[in-house]
Amino acid sequence: MKYVISLLIVFLISCSTSTSDEPNVSHDSDEWQIWAYSKAAPDFIGEFATIVGGDGKVIREGSNGWTCTATLEMPEGGFETPQHGNTLCADEEGFNWAEAYMTGGKPNMKRDAYIWMLNGDMGEDNTKAGVLNKEDSAEGEWIESGAHLMLMPKDPSSLDGQTTDFNSGAPYVMFAGTDYAHLMIPVEGYYNYQAKQ
């Protein structure tokens, strides 16, 4: 697993989300959502992924087994930026993990899965699952992430012994010791939204 992670890090160093091709349309339009949500993954995945809109309906059929969507409720007029939607791209196993997390169930996966979030997210407590407000977070554990890839292991204990330090720049474990433990893999721009430590 360490070899695979090393290869991913080398590749991901060059990944970043560009807004230079953002369409000049309403942020609640299908066109903008397709652009924004597909940017959560590298182009070679996002351009061929199914896109699910803010209303939960498929607005573009994909061909590669990946789906990109927002995980937060879309406000009137749409999200200000792709980051504001906590946009992600995942395959079926990745969504199995995500659904379990969002409903408080235990992930039941056939294999490890990856979830891309190259648009970043709006923040979460690094130790306690489901804490989405900074005020409710443990001191020093709030992280508002920039671009990253996540490894969701079938066996969370396989991450035992990995660091939980999210300030080092290295991959680290979020929700260590729980059913939701997963490896966060920072890429270029990961600390764009995080206050300096």
C-alpha contacts under 8 A as a table, 3 or more apart, distances in Angstrom:
res1	aa1	res2	aa2	distance
1	M	4	V	5.19
1	M	5	I	6.22
2	K	5	I	5.09
2	K	6	S	6.12
3	Y	6	S	5.09
3	Y	7	L	6.35
4	V	7	L	5.19
4	V	8	L	6.25
5	I	8	L	5.02
5	I	9	I	6.18
6	S	9	I	5.17
6	S	10	V	6.40
7	L	10	V	5.26
7	L	11	F	6.39
8	L	11	F	5.13
8	L	12	L	5.89
9	I	12	L	5.00
9	I	13	I	6.10
9	I	185	I	7.41
9	I	187	V	7.40
10	V	13	I	5.68
10	V	14	S	8.00
11	F	14	S	6.39
11	F	15	C	7.51
12	L	15	C	5.02
12	L	187	V	5.51
12	L	188	E	7.41
13	I	187	V	5.21
13	I	188	E	5.39
14	S	187	V	7.53
14	S	188	E	6.51
15	C	42	P	7.19
15	C	118	L	7.80
15	C	187	V	6.53
15	C	188	E	6.28
16	S	118	L	6.54
16	S	147	A	6.67
16	S	187	V	7.44
16	S	188	E	6.03
16	S	189	G	6.71
17	T	39	K	6.45
17	T	40	A	7.67
17	T	118	L	6.13
17	T	119	N	6.20
17	T	147	A	7.52
18	S	21	D	7.20
19	T	22	E	5.20
22	E	32	W	7.51
22	E	35	W	6.99
22	E	36	A	7.89
23	P	31	E	7.42
23	P	32	W	6.24
23	P	35	W	7.56
25	V	29	S	6.98
25	V	31	E	7.45
25	V	32	W	6.44
26	S	29	S	5.39
26	S	32	W	6.80
26	S	77	G	6.95
26	S	78	G	7.38
27	H	32	W	5.42
27	H	33	Q	6.75
27	H	77	G	6.05
27	H	78	G	4.52
27	H	79	F	6.11
27	H	80	E	7.18
28	D	32	W	6.80
28	D	33	Q	6.69
28	D	54	G	7.86
28	D	74	M	7.99
28	D	76	E	7.60
28	D	77	G	5.30
28	D	78	G	4.13
28	D	79	F	7.27
29	S	32	W	5.43
29	S	33	Q	6.27
29	S	78	G	7.83
30	D	33	Q	5.14
30	D	34	I	6.00
30	D	53	G	7.15
30	D	59	I	6.49
31	E	34	I	5.28
31	E	35	W	6.30
32	W	35	W	5.08
32	W	36	A	5.99
33	Q	36	A	5.03
33	Q	37	Y	5.75
33	Q	53	G	6.52
33	Q	54	G	7.99
34	I	37	Y	5.55
34	I	38	S	5.89
34	I	51	I	6.13
34	I	53	G	7.85
34	I	59	I	7.58
34	I	60	R	7.40
35	W	38	S	5.57
35	W	39	K	6.38
36	A	39	K	5.31
36	A	40	A	7.23
36	A	81	T	7.81
36	A	82	P	5.20
36	A	87	T	7.87
37	Y	40	A	5.57
37	Y	46	G	7.85
37	Y	51	I	6.99
37	Y	68	C	5.46
37	Y	69	T	5.35
37	Y	70	A	6.65
37	Y	82	P	6.76
37	Y	87	T	5.69
37	Y	88	L	6.80
37	Y	89	C	7.63
38	S	41	A	6.15
38	S	43	D	7.52
38	S	45	I	7.97
38	S	46	G	4.27
38	S	47	E	6.29
38	S	49	A	7.11
38	S	51	I	7.13
38	S	68	C	5.79
38	S	69	T	7.78
38	S	89	C	7.33
39	K	42	P	6.71
39	K	43	D	7.00
39	K	46	G	6.18
39	K	118	L	6.78
39	K	119	N	6.76
40	A	46	G	7.10
40	A	68	C	7.16
40	A	87	T	5.94
40	A	88	L	5.16
40	A	89	C	5.93
40	A	116	W	6.01
40	A	117	M	4.85
40	A	118	L	4.47
40	A	119	N	5.18
40	A	120	G	7.95
41	A	45	I	6.05
41	A	46	G	5.21
41	A	88	L	7.23
41	A	89	C	5.91
41	A	116	W	5.29
41	A	117	M	6.46
41	A	118	L	5.79
42	P	45	I	5.57
42	P	46	G	5.91
42	P	118	L	7.72
43	D	46	G	4.88
43	D	47	E	5.33
44	F	47	E	6.06
44	F	48	F	7.10
45	I	48	F	5.70
45	I	49	A	6.14
45	I	64	N	7.45
45	I	66	W	7.23
46	G	49	A	5.09
46	G	66	W	7.89
46	G	68	C	7.19
46	G	89	C	7.42
48	F	62	G	5.20
48	F	63	S	5.66
48	F	64	N	5.94
48	F	66	W	7.83
49	A	61	E	7.19
49	A	62	G	4.33
49	A	63	S	6.24
49	A	64	N	5.92
49	A	65	G	6.78
49	A	66	W	4.93
49	A	67	T	5.18
49	A	68	C	6.46
50	T	58	V	7.11
50	T	59	I	7.81
50	T	60	R	5.50
50	T	61	E	4.61
50	T	62	G	3.83
50	T	63	S	7.17
50	T	65	G	7.65
50	T	66	W	6.29
50	T	67	T	4.58
50	T	68	C	6.23
51	I	58	V	5.82
51	I	59	I	5.75
51	I	60	R	5.07
51	I	61	E	6.65
51	I	62	G	7.22
51	I	67	T	5.76
51	I	68	C	5.04
51	I	69	T	5.96
52	V	55	D	7.91
52	V	56	G	5.80
52	V	57	K	5.45
52	V	58	V	4.34
52	V	59	I	5.74
52	V	60	R	7.18
52	V	67	T	7.19
52	V	68	C	6.40
52	V	69	T	5.12
52	V	70	A	7.88
53	G	56	G	5.38
53	G	57	K	5.52
53	G	58	V	6.13
53	G	59	I	5.97
53	G	69	T	6.39
53	G	70	A	7.46
54	G	57	K	7.43
54	G	69	T	7.63
54	G	70	A	6.75
54	G	73	E	6.85
54	G	74	M	5.60
58	V	61	E	6.71
62	G	65	G	7.11
62	G	66	W	7.37
62	G	67	T	7.53
63	S	66	W	7.89
65	G	91	D	5.86
65	G	92	E	7.36
66	W	89	C	6.51
66	W	90	A	5.37
66	W	91	D	4.38
66	W	92	E	7.26
67	T	89	C	5.40
67	T	90	A	5.58
67	T	91	D	6.19
68	C	87	T	7.13
68	C	88	L	5.50
68	C	89	C	4.07
68	C	90	A	6.59
69	T	87	T	5.54
69	T	88	L	5.78
69	T	89	C	6.63
70	A	73	E	7.65
70	A	74	M	7.93
70	A	85	G	4.92
70	A	86	N	5.59
70	A	87	T	4.12
70	A	88	L	6.38
71	T	85	G	6.15
71	T	86	N	5.50
71	T	87	T	6.04
71	T	88	L	7.48
72	L	84	H	7.92
72	L	85	G	5.21
72	L	86	N	6.16
73	E	85	G	7.40
74	M	78	G	5.59
74	M	79	F	6.11
74	M	85	G	6.99
75	P	78	G	5.32
75	P	79	F	6.42
79	F	82	P	6.66
79	F	84	H	5.79
79	F	85	G	6.08
80	E	84	H	6.30
81	T	84	H	5.38
81	T	85	G	7.36
82	P	85	G	5.62
82	P	86	N	7.15
82	P	87	T	6.36
82	P	119	N	5.94
83	Q	86	N	5.42
83	Q	87	T	6.48
83	Q	119	N	4.96
83	Q	120	G	5.31
83	Q	121	D	5.31
83	Q	122	M	6.68
84	H	87	T	7.78
84	H	121	D	6.77
84	H	122	M	6.17
85	G	121	D	7.45
85	G	122	M	7.92
86	N	117	M	7.64
86	N	119	N	7.48
86	N	120	G	6.69
86	N	121	D	4.62
86	N	122	M	6.35
87	T	117	M	6.32
87	T	119	N	6.59
87	T	120	G	7.56
87	T	121	D	7.30
88	L	115	I	6.70
88	L	116	W	5.55
88	L	117	M	4.77
88	L	118	L	7.62
88	L	119	N	7.84
89	C	115	I	5.81
89	C	116	W	5.16
89	C	117	M	6.76
90	A	93	E	7.65
90	A	94	G	5.09
90	A	95	F	6.20
90	A	114	Y	6.53
90	A	115	I	4.78
90	A	116	W	6.51
91	D	94	G	5.20
91	D	95	F	6.34
91	D	113	A	7.60
91	D	114	Y	7.68
91	D	115	I	7.67
92	E	95	F	5.17
92	E	96	N	6.24
93	E	96	N	4.88
93	E	97	W	6.46
93	E	109	M	6.24
93	E	110	K	7.29
93	E	111	R	7.29
93	E	112	D	7.57
93	E	113	A	5.74
94	G	97	W	5.24
94	G	98	A	6.28
94	G	113	A	5.11
94	G	114	Y	6.01
94	G	115	I	5.98
94	G	152	M	7.17
95	F	98	A	4.75
95	F	99	E	5.84
96	N	99	E	5.32
96	N	100	A	6.30
96	N	107	P	6.66
96	N	108	N	7.06
96	N	109	M	6.78
97	W	100	A	5.26
97	W	101	Y	6.22
97	W	107	P	5.04
97	W	108	N	7.19
97	W	109	M	7.09
97	W	152	M	7.24
98	A	101	Y	5.04
98	A	102	M	6.13
99	E	102	M	5.15
99	E	103	T	6.12
99	E	105	G	7.97
100	A	103	T	5.27
100	A	104	G	5.78
100	A	105	G	4.50
100	A	106	K	5.67
100	A	107	P	5.16
100	A	108	N	7.96
101	Y	104	G	5.23
101	Y	105	G	6.19
101	Y	106	K	7.30
101	Y	107	P	7.17
101	Y	180	Y	6.87
102	M	105	G	7.80
102	M	130	G	7.98
106	K	179	D	6.24
106	K	180	Y	7.82
107	P	154	K	7.95
107	P	179	D	7.05
107	P	180	Y	7.47
108	N	154	K	7.53
109	M	112	D	7.17
109	M	154	K	5.54
110	K	154	K	6.83
111	R	153	P	7.19
111	R	154	K	5.29
112	D	151	L	7.12
112	D	152	M	5.70
112	D	153	P	4.40
112	D	154	K	4.81
112	D	155	D	7.92
113	A	151	L	5.93
113	A	152	M	5.05
113	A	153	P	6.40
113	A	154	K	7.65
114	Y	149	L	7.00
114	Y	150	M	5.50
114	Y	151	L	4.68
114	Y	152	M	5.88
115	I	149	L	5.94
115	I	150	M	5.11
115	I	151	L	6.66
115	I	152	M	7.52
116	W	148	H	6.49
116	W	149	L	4.62
116	W	150	M	6.30
117	M	120	G	5.46
117	M	121	D	7.39
117	M	147	A	5.88
117	M	148	H	5.35
117	M	149	L	5.91
117	M	150	M	7.79
118	L	146	G	7.03
118	L	147	A	3.93
118	L	148	H	5.38
118	L	149	L	7.16
119	N	146	G	6.50
119	N	147	A	5.44
120	G	144	E	7.72
120	G	145	S	5.20
120	G	146	G	3.90
120	G	147	A	4.61
120	G	148	H	6.71
120	G	190	Y	7.41
121	D	144	E	6.20
121	D	145	S	5.43
121	D	146	G	6.47
122	M	144	E	5.54
122	M	145	S	7.08
123	G	132	L	6.53
123	G	133	N	7.74
123	G	134	K	7.59
123	G	142	W	6.80
123	G	143	I	5.37
123	G	144	E	3.74
123	G	145	S	6.25
124	E	130	G	7.57
124	E	131	V	5.91
124	E	132	L	4.91
124	E	133	N	7.01
124	E	134	K	7.21
124	E	137	S	7.76
124	E	142	W	5.74
124	E	143	I	5.72
124	E	144	E	6.48
125	D	128	K	5.81
125	D	129	A	6.95
125	D	130	G	7.72
125	D	131	V	5.54
125	D	132	L	6.77
125	D	134	K	7.40
125	D	137	S	5.42
125	D	138	A	7.03
125	D	141	E	5.41
125	D	142	W	4.56
125	D	143	I	6.32
126	N	129	A	7.57
126	N	141	E	5.29
126	N	142	W	6.12
126	N	143	I	6.56
126	N	174	M	5.18
126	N	175	F	5.97
127	T	141	E	6.71
127	T	174	M	6.12
127	T	175	F	4.54
127	T	176	A	6.58
128	K	131	V	6.33
128	K	175	F	5.86
129	A	175	F	6.18
129	A	180	Y	7.42
131	V	134	K	7.75
131	V	136	D	6.58
131	V	137	S	6.31
132	L	136	D	7.71
132	L	137	S	7.82
133	N	136	D	5.47
133	N	137	S	6.61
134	K	137	S	5.11
134	K	142	W	6.22
137	S	141	E	6.52
137	S	142	W	6.05
138	A	141	E	5.45
138	A	142	W	7.15
139	E	142	W	7.36
143	I	166	F	7.75
143	I	194	Q	6.44
144	E	191	Y	7.96
144	E	193	Y	5.85
144	E	194	Q	5.36
145	S	148	H	7.46
145	S	190	Y	5.78
145	S	191	Y	6.42
145	S	192	N	7.69
145	S	193	Y	6.40
145	S	194	Q	6.66
146	G	186	P	7.76
146	G	189	G	5.67
146	G	190	Y	3.75
146	G	191	Y	5.63
146	G	192	N	5.79
146	G	193	Y	6.16
146	G	194	Q	7.88
147	A	186	P	6.49
147	A	187	V	5.70
147	A	188	E	6.72
147	A	189	G	5.81
147	A	190	Y	4.80
148	H	184	M	6.79
148	H	185	I	5.49
148	H	186	P	4.56
148	H	187	V	5.31
148	H	190	Y	6.46
149	L	184	M	6.21
149	L	185	I	5.08
149	L	186	P	6.63
149	L	187	V	7.57
150	M	182	H	6.76
150	M	183	L	5.54
150	M	184	M	4.76
150	M	185	I	5.86
151	L	182	H	5.74
151	L	183	L	5.00
151	L	184	M	6.69
151	L	185	I	7.73
152	M	156	P	7.81
152	M	181	A	7.46
152	M	182	H	4.91
152	M	183	L	6.69
153	P	156	P	5.47
153	P	158	S	7.34
153	P	181	A	7.86
153	P	182	H	6.39
155	D	158	S	5.72
156	P	159	L	5.88
156	P	160	D	7.67
156	P	177	G	7.66
156	P	178	T	7.42
156	P	179	D	6.29
156	P	180	Y	7.10
156	P	181	A	5.47
156	P	182	H	6.82
157	S	160	D	5.23
157	S	177	G	7.33
159	L	162	Q	5.70
159	L	173	V	7.14
159	L	176	A	7.92
159	L	181	A	7.53
159	L	182	H	7.38
159	L	183	L	7.42
160	D	176	A	7.61
160	D	177	G	7.56
162	Q	172	Y	6.42
162	Q	173	V	6.39
163	T	171	P	7.77
163	T	172	Y	5.17
163	T	173	V	6.14
164	T	172	Y	4.96
164	T	173	V	4.80
164	T	174	M	6.44
164	T	176	A	7.21
165	D	168	S	6.25
165	D	172	Y	6.12
165	D	173	V	7.78
166	F	169	G	6.74
166	F	170	A	7.49
166	F	171	P	7.69
166	F	172	Y	6.02
167	N	170	A	7.98
167	N	197	Q	7.65
169	G	186	P	6.59
170	A	185	I	7.08
170	A	186	P	6.91
171	P	183	L	6.47
171	P	184	M	5.44
171	P	185	I	4.49
171	P	186	P	6.28
172	Y	183	L	5.57
172	Y	184	M	5.36
172	Y	185	I	6.88
173	V	176	A	5.81
173	V	181	A	6.46
173	V	182	H	5.58
173	V	183	L	4.61
173	V	184	M	6.02
174	M	180	Y	7.96
174	M	181	A	5.61
174	M	182	H	5.61
174	M	183	L	6.36
174	M	184	M	6.71
175	F	178	T	5.88
175	F	180	Y	5.98
175	F	181	A	4.62
175	F	182	H	6.95
176	A	180	Y	7.64
176	A	181	A	4.86
176	A	182	H	7.47
177	G	181	A	6.35
178	T	181	A	5.43
186	P	190	Y	5.50
187	V	190	Y	5.59
189	G	192	N	5.29
190	Y	193	Y	7.58
191	Y	194	Q	5.11
